[in-house]
Amino acid sequence: MIPLLLRIRIRRKSHRGVSLWLPLFLFWLIALPFLIALLPLVLIAALILWPSGKGKPILCAYLMIFRLIGCLSGLKIDIRSVDNTIYINLI
């Protein structure tokens, strides 16, 4: 499943901190038509480059983009220093 929300939390010892919730589903609504429109160009490039052996990696790379986006859901990044803490969560 693709991540739909991005949560960023920044805390400082001397300050209160900031917490942001960003809706990623709006980004996916914009990005999906571009990826679908790019598909015929990728297929044409793969067909042209297939005899040289570079067509298969192009097709695999295009498919791996969708797999990478699907695997991002649940990603958690926690960065800590002496004074600051940054927490990023893809939900």
Secondary structure, DSSP 4 states (H G I P E B T S, - for coil): ----EEEEEEEESSS--EEEEEESHHHHHHHHHHHHHHHHHHHHHHHHHGGGT-HHHHHHHHHHHHHHHHHTTT-EEEEE-SSEEEEEEE-
